[in-house]
Amino acid sequence: MAKFFRIPMVLIVIVLVFLPLAGIAAEKTVDPCSLLTQAEIQDALGKPVKAGILKTHATPAAGADCNFVVDGFGSFNILLKP
């Protein structure tokens, strides 16, 4: 009789563990370019800044990267990792 209940109990435990994890992966991702505006970065650095460009990576684990080019200085990046 105990063997009869073992398989359904294992299946229930698996569902209870993996169902919430699936919900985490389905959450809405944040656009890193929306966290700071071009004007805010320009005010902080005191140099002209071009609009942010969202870079996409081959793997989602690398994160989302937004690149703001700073005139005569280089670039300002915002990187969000999951």
Helices and strands as residue ranges (DSSP letters): H 2-25, G 32-34, H 38-45, E 53-55, G 60-62, E 64-70, E 74-80
